[in-house]
């Protein structure tokens, strides 16, 4: 498995999609500064909250594009037929790509936190206090895990349609749903909106309705598991080559 993951990392490093890593990390911080530019009395926690609520919907768009790219290109570049000649079960390739996505998500989330701090330091003109910094750091594992639990959705849909554009379409749908249902109780039951809902509430804000953390984390875990099983079943058949 480790060798397959290393191959996936090398393939990614030689691709043109790497520009999405800095874009996904930096743009939410810049957008947040622009949104708050003419608002008086903005403080660090409020600014970080705005950046976090901006980042989560856009992050799913970025991660979905990554997923569809690293899977669909295997078909578009004729790599899947070559891959199947090697003595690896097809789902091992899937697991390697899922591990790769965890690495990508962790890197982008950490870079987002760094860019948020830098942009906030320039915008607010003051150093973040230790308490706010600790709260931000505590939120990073939550964002990483909740975003990661959504990757199998995009993997499965990309397997079915075998098109790189699938990720972009799913990402746009996610952004629309997040902002469309932001004031509705229904948002806490929409899996692709839950990273925003959970981080929003865990960070101490309650404008986005959340009745139960356990239910929301359960929905995300179930979504990851069900979609992963669906991916493995799909790969065990011959459908993915048609």
C-alpha positions as a LaTeX table, in Angstrom:
\begin{tabular}{lrrr}
\hline
Residue & $x$ (\AA) & $y$ (\AA) & $z$ (\AA) \\
\hline
Unk1 & 0.00 & 0.00 & 0.00 \\
Unk2 & 2.80 & 2.42 & 0.92 \\
Unk3 & 4.39 & 2.04 & $-2.51$ \\
Unk4 & 1.08 & 2.77 & $-4.22$ \\
Unk5 & 0.62 & 5.90 & $-2.10$ \\
Unk6 & 4.13 & 7.06 & $-3.03$ \\
Unk7 & 3.30 & 6.59 & $-6.70$ \\
Unk8 & 0.10 & 8.62 & $-6.27$ \\
Unk9 & 2.04 & 11.43 & $-4.60$ \\
Unk10 & 4.60 & 11.48 & $-7.44$ \\
Unk11 & 1.80 & 11.58 & $-10.02$ \\
Unk12 & 0.17 & 14.48 & $-8.20$ \\
Unk13 & 3.45 & 16.41 & $-7.94$ \\
Unk14 & 3.82 & 16.30 & $-11.71$ \\
Unk15 & 0.27 & 17.45 & $-12.41$ \\
Unk16 & $-1.12$ & 20.88 & $-13.22$ \\
Unk17 & $-3.72$ & 20.73 & $-10.45$ \\
Unk18 & $-1.30$ & 21.75 & $-7.67$ \\
Unk19 & $-2.24$ & 25.41 & $-8.07$ \\
Unk20 & $-5.49$ & 24.62 & $-6.24$ \\
Unk21 & $-3.57$ & 24.03 & $-2.98$ \\
Unk22 & $-2.47$ & 27.66 & $-2.46$ \\
Unk23 & $-5.69$ & 28.93 & $-4.06$ \\
Unk24 & $-7.87$ & 26.90 & $-1.70$ \\
Unk25 & $-5.85$ & 28.03 & 1.30 \\
Unk26 & $-5.43$ & 31.74 & 0.55 \\
Unk27 & $-8.66$ & 32.81 & $-1.19$ \\
Unk28 & $-11.03$ & 32.30 & 1.82 \\
Unk29 & $-8.83$ & 34.54 & 3.99 \\
Unk30 & $-8.77$ & 37.25 & 1.33 \\
Unk31 & $-12.53$ & 36.99 & 0.75 \\
Unk32 & $-13.13$ & 37.28 & 4.50 \\
Unk33 & $-11.06$ & 40.46 & 4.71 \\
Unk34 & $-12.99$ & 41.95 & 1.77 \\
Unk35 & $-16.34$ & 41.01 & 3.36 \\
Unk36 & $-15.40$ & 42.68 & 6.67 \\
Unk37 & $-13.49$ & 45.59 & 5.15 \\
Unk38 & $-16.04$ & 48.32 & 5.93 \\
Unk39 & $-17.34$ & 46.84 & 9.18 \\
Unk40 & $-16.33$ & 48.50 & 12.44 \\
Unk41 & $-15.42$ & 46.67 & 15.61 \\
Unk42 & $-14.18$ & 43.44 & 14.03 \\
Unk43 & $-12.11$ & 41.33 & 16.43 \\
Unk44 & $-9.92$ & 38.28 & 15.89 \\
Unk45 & $-12.48$ & 35.61 & 16.77 \\
Unk46 & $-15.14$ & 37.23 & 14.58 \\
Unk47 & $-12.71$ & 37.48 & 11.69 \\
Unk48 & $-11.61$ & 33.84 & 12.05 \\
Unk49 & $-15.25$ & 32.77 & 12.24 \\
Unk50 & $-15.97$ & 34.57 & 8.97 \\
Unk51 & $-12.93$ & 32.99 & 7.34 \\
Unk52 & $-13.94$ & 29.55 & 8.62 \\
Unk53 & $-17.49$ & 29.87 & 7.32 \\
Unk54 & $-16.09$ & 31.00 & 3.97 \\
Unk55 & $-13.46$ & 28.27 & 3.84 \\
Unk56 & $-15.62$ & 25.21 & 4.54 \\
Unk57 & $-18.02$ & 25.45 & 1.55 \\
Unk58 & $-15.20$ & 26.48 & $-0.79$ \\
Unk59 & $-12.98$ & 23.72 & 0.61 \\
Unk60 & $-15.42$ & 21.03 & $-0.46$ \\
Unk61 & $-15.31$ & 22.51 & $-3.96$ \\
Unk62 & $-11.49$ & 22.36 & $-3.97$ \\
Unk63 & $-11.33$ & 18.84 & $-2.53$ \\
Unk64 & $-14.04$ & 17.53 & $-4.86$ \\
Unk65 & $-12.07$ & 18.89 & $-7.83$ \\
Unk66 & $-8.96$ & 17.11 & $-6.55$ \\
Unk67 & $-10.84$ & 13.83 & $-6.14$ \\
Unk68 & $-12.41$ & 13.91 & $-9.59$ \\
Unk69 & $-9.06$ & 14.86 & $-11.13$ \\
Unk70 & $-6.97$ & 12.11 & $-9.51$ \\
Unk71 & $-9.57$ & 9.46 & $-10.34$ \\
Unk72 & $-11.03$ & 10.47 & $-13.71$ \\
Unk73 & $-7.62$ & 11.14 & $-15.24$ \\
Unk74 & $-6.86$ & 7.42 & $-14.90$ \\
Unk75 & $-9.47$ & 6.85 & $-17.60$ \\
Unk76 & $-8.85$ & 9.97 & $-19.65$ \\
Unk77 & $-5.11$ & 9.22 & $-19.87$ \\
Unk78 & $-5.64$ & 5.48 & $-20.39$ \\
Unk79 & $-3.93$ & 4.64 & $-17.11$ \\
Unk80 & $-6.65$ & 2.39 & $-15.67$ \\
Unk81 & $-6.05$ & $-0.41$ & $-18.17$ \\
Unk82 & $-2.30$ & $-0.28$ & $-17.39$ \\
Unk83 & $-2.95$ & $-0.19$ & $-13.65$ \\
Unk84 & $-5.07$ & $-3.32$ & $-13.82$ \\
Unk85 & $-2.09$ & $-5.26$ & $-15.22$ \\
Unk86 & $-0.32$ & $-4.95$ & $-11.87$ \\
Unk87 & $-0.91$ & $-7.44$ & $-9.02$ \\
Unk88 & $-2.99$ & $-5.05$ & $-6.94$ \\
Unk89 & $-6.73$ & $-5.31$ & $-6.32$ \\
Unk90 & $-8.50$ & $-2.33$ & $-7.86$ \\
Unk91 & $-9.72$ & $-1.09$ & $-4.50$ \\
Unk92 & $-6.09$ & $-0.76$ & $-3.28$ \\
Unk93 & $-5.74$ & 2.05 & $-5.83$ \\
Unk94 & $-8.84$ & 3.63 & $-4.29$ \\
Unk95 & $-7.43$ & 3.38 & $-0.76$ \\
Unk96 & $-4.15$ & 4.95 & $-1.90$ \\
Unk97 & $-6.01$ & 7.88 & $-3.44$ \\
Unk98 & $-8.11$ & 8.30 & $-0.29$ \\
Unk99 & $-4.92$ & 8.46 & 1.79 \\
Unk100 & $-3.54$ & 10.99 & $-0.70$ \\
Unk101 & $-6.68$ & 13.09 & $-0.24$ \\
Unk102 & $-6.24$ & 13.07 & 3.54 \\
Unk103 & $-2.73$ & 14.48 & 3.05 \\
Unk104 & $-4.01$ & 17.13 & 0.63 \\
Unk105 & $-6.84$ & 18.14 & 2.97 \\
Unk106 & $-4.51$ & 18.41 & 5.96 \\
Unk107 & $-2.04$ & 20.56 & 4.01 \\
Unk108 & $-4.69$ & 22.93 & 2.68 \\
Unk109 & $-6.40$ & 23.32 & 6.06 \\
Unk110 & $-3.09$ & 24.13 & 7.77 \\
Unk111 & $-2.15$ & 26.58 & 5.01 \\
Unk112 & $-5.60$ & 28.16 & 5.33 \\
Unk113 & $-4.98$ & 28.74 & 9.05 \\
Unk114 & $-1.60$ & 30.32 & 8.31 \\
Unk115 & $-2.99$ & 32.56 & 5.54 \\
Unk116 & $-5.93$ & 33.51 & 7.78 \\
Unk117 & $-3.51$ & 34.59 & 10.49 \\
Unk118 & $-1.35$ & 36.60 & 8.08 \\
Unk119 & $-4.33$ & 38.32 & 6.42 \\
Unk120 & $-5.89$ & 39.00 & 9.82 \\
Unk121 & $-2.65$ & 40.45 & 11.16 \\
Unk122 & $-2.55$ & 42.89 & 8.25 \\
Unk123 & $-6.27$ & 43.69 & 8.37 \\
Unk124 & $-6.72$ & 44.01 & 12.12 \\
Unk125 & $-3.32$ & 45.52 & 12.76 \\
Unk126 & $-2.75$ & 43.53 & 15.95 \\
Unk127 & $-1.25$ & 40.25 & 17.04 \\
Unk128 & $-3.64$ & 37.37 & 17.78 \\
Unk129 & $-3.79$ & 36.63 & 21.49 \\
Unk130 & $-2.84$ & 33.21 & 22.83 \\
Unk131 & $-6.44$ & 32.21 & 23.61 \\
Unk132 & $-7.69$ & 32.87 & 20.06 \\
Unk133 & $-4.65$ & 31.11 & 18.60 \\
Unk134 & $-5.30$ & 28.01 & 20.72 \\
Unk135 & $-8.96$ & 27.97 & 19.68 \\
Unk136 & $-7.99$ & 28.20 & 16.00 \\
Unk137 & $-5.48$ & 25.36 & 16.35 \\
Unk138 & $-8.10$ & 23.19 & 18.11 \\
Unk139 & $-10.46$ & 23.69 & 15.16 \\
Unk140 & $-8.00$ & 22.39 & 12.57 \\
Unk141 & $-8.43$ & 18.64 & 13.32 \\
Unk142 & $-12.22$ & 19.11 & 13.26 \\
Unk143 & $-12.13$ & 20.73 & 9.82 \\
Unk144 & $-9.67$ & 18.16 & 8.47 \\
Unk145 & $-11.72$ & 15.17 & 9.68 \\
Unk146 & $-15.14$ & 16.53 & 8.65 \\
Unk147 & $-13.91$ & 17.46 & 5.17 \\
Unk148 & $-12.14$ & 14.11 & 4.79 \\
Unk149 & $-15.31$ & 12.18 & 5.63 \\
Unk150 & $-16.92$ & 13.62 & 2.48 \\
Unk151 & $-14.32$ & 12.48 & $-0.06$ \\
Unk152 & $-15.93$ & 9.10 & $-0.76$ \\
Unk153 & $-19.03$ & 10.86 & $-2.13$ \\
Unk154 & $-16.99$ & 12.43 & $-4.91$ \\
Unk155 & $-14.99$ & 9.24 & $-5.50$ \\
Unk156 & $-18.13$ & 7.23 & $-6.09$ \\
Unk157 & $-19.84$ & 9.75 & $-8.36$ \\
Unk158 & $-16.60$ & 10.22 & $-10.33$ \\
Unk159 & $-16.36$ & 6.44 & $-10.77$ \\
Unk160 & $-19.82$ & 6.40 & $-12.27$ \\
Unk161 & $-19.39$ & 9.34 & $-14.66$ \\
Unk162 & $-15.59$ & 9.18 & $-15.20$ \\
Unk163 & $-15.37$ & 12.90 & $-15.79$ \\
Unk164 & $-13.08$ & 15.48 & $-14.19$ \\
Unk165 & $-15.90$ & 18.04 & $-14.21$ \\
Unk166 & $-17.86$ & 16.01 & $-11.65$ \\
Unk167 & $-15.91$ & 17.56 & $-8.78$ \\
Unk168 & $-16.56$ & 21.12 & $-9.91$ \\
Unk169 & $-20.29$ & 20.43 & $-10.30$ \\
Unk170 & $-20.54$ & 18.82 & $-6.85$ \\
Unk171 & $-18.56$ & 21.69 & $-5.36$ \\
Unk172 & $-20.85$ & 24.32 & $-6.81$ \\
Unk173 & $-23.87$ & 22.38 & $-5.54$ \\
Unk174 & $-22.28$ & 22.27 & $-2.08$ \\
Unk175 & $-21.67$ & 26.04 & $-1.99$ \\
Unk176 & $-25.24$ & 26.73 & $-3.13$ \\
Unk177 & $-26.74$ & 24.36 & $-0.55$ \\
Unk178 & $-24.64$ & 25.80 & 2.28 \\
Unk179 & $-25.76$ & 29.35 & 1.64 \\
Unk180 & $-29.31$ & 28.44 & 0.61 \\
Unk181 & $-30.01$ & 26.48 & 3.82 \\
Unk182 & $-27.75$ & 28.47 & 6.13 \\
Unk183 & $-30.72$ & 29.76 & 8.16 \\
Unk184 & $-32.71$ & 26.51 & 7.96 \\
Unk185 & $-32.68$ & 23.63 & 10.49 \\
Unk186 & $-32.40$ & 21.27 & 7.50 \\
Unk187 & $-28.75$ & 22.23 & 6.97 \\
Unk188 & $-27.64$ & 20.01 & 9.85 \\
Unk189 & $-28.81$ & 16.93 & 7.93 \\
Unk190 & $-27.08$ & 17.73 & 4.62 \\
Unk191 & $-23.71$ & 15.89 & 4.70 \\
Unk192 & $-21.80$ & 18.26 & 2.42 \\
Unk193 & $-22.83$ & 21.22 & 4.61 \\
Unk194 & $-21.86$ & 19.63 & 7.93 \\
Unk195 & $-18.19$ & 20.76 & 8.02 \\
Unk196 & $-19.43$ & 24.35 & 8.04 \\
Unk197 & $-22.22$ & 23.63 & 10.54 \\
Unk198 & $-19.99$ & 21.77 & 12.99 \\
Unk199 & $-17.02$ & 24.14 & 12.89 \\
Unk200 & $-19.35$ & 27.13 & 13.17 \\
Unk201 & $-20.94$ & 25.81 & 16.36 \\
Unk202 & $-17.82$ & 24.29 & 17.88 \\
Unk203 & $-16.11$ & 27.65 & 17.50 \\
Unk204 & $-18.75$ & 29.23 & 19.71 \\
Unk205 & $-21.29$ & 30.65 & 17.27 \\
Unk206 & $-24.91$ & 29.49 & 16.92 \\
Unk207 & $-26.36$ & 31.31 & 13.92 \\
Unk208 & $-26.29$ & 28.02 & 12.00 \\
Unk209 & $-28.69$ & 25.62 & 13.71 \\
Unk210 & $-27.26$ & 22.42 & 15.20 \\
Unk211 & $-29.32$ & 20.24 & 17.55 \\
Unk212 & $-26.88$ & 17.37 & 18.11 \\
Unk213 & $-23.16$ & 17.00 & 17.50 \\
Unk214 & $-23.48$ & 13.22 & 17.78 \\
Unk215 & $-26.10$ & 13.05 & 15.03 \\
Unk216 & $-24.07$ & 15.27 & 12.71 \\
Unk217 & $-20.84$ & 13.32 & 13.21 \\
Unk218 & $-22.88$ & 10.14 & 12.80 \\
Unk219 & $-24.23$ & 11.36 & 9.46 \\
Unk220 & $-20.71$ & 12.16 & 8.25 \\
Unk221 & $-19.32$ & 8.82 & 9.42 \\
Unk222 & $-22.20$ & 6.91 & 7.84 \\
Unk223 & $-21.79$ & 8.85 & 4.59 \\
Unk224 & $-18.08$ & 8.02 & 4.43 \\
Unk225 & $-18.68$ & 4.33 & 5.20 \\
Unk226 & $-21.63$ & 3.80 & 2.86 \\
Unk227 & $-19.95$ & 5.59 & $-0.04$ \\
Unk228 & $-16.68$ & 3.70 & 0.55 \\
Unk229 & $-18.53$ & 0.37 & 0.46 \\
Unk230 & $-20.33$ & 1.50 & $-2.70$ \\
Unk231 & $-16.95$ & 2.36 & $-4.28$ \\
Unk232 & $-15.46$ & $-1.04$ & $-3.43$ \\
Unk233 & $-18.53$ & $-2.89$ & $-4.72$ \\
Unk234 & $-18.44$ & $-0.85$ & $-7.90$ \\
Unk235 & $-14.75$ & $-1.59$ & $-8.44$ \\
Unk236 & $-15.29$ & $-5.31$ & $-7.94$ \\
Unk237 & $-17.57$ & $-5.30$ & $-10.95$ \\
Unk238 & $-16.65$ & $-4.65$ & $-14.56$ \\
Unk239 & $-18.73$ & $-1.51$ & $-14.82$ \\
Unk240 & $-15.84$ & 0.89 & $-14.23$ \\
Unk241 & $-14.26$ & $-0.08$ & $-17.55$ \\
Unk242 & $-17.38$ & 0.77 & $-19.59$ \\
\hline
\end{tabular}
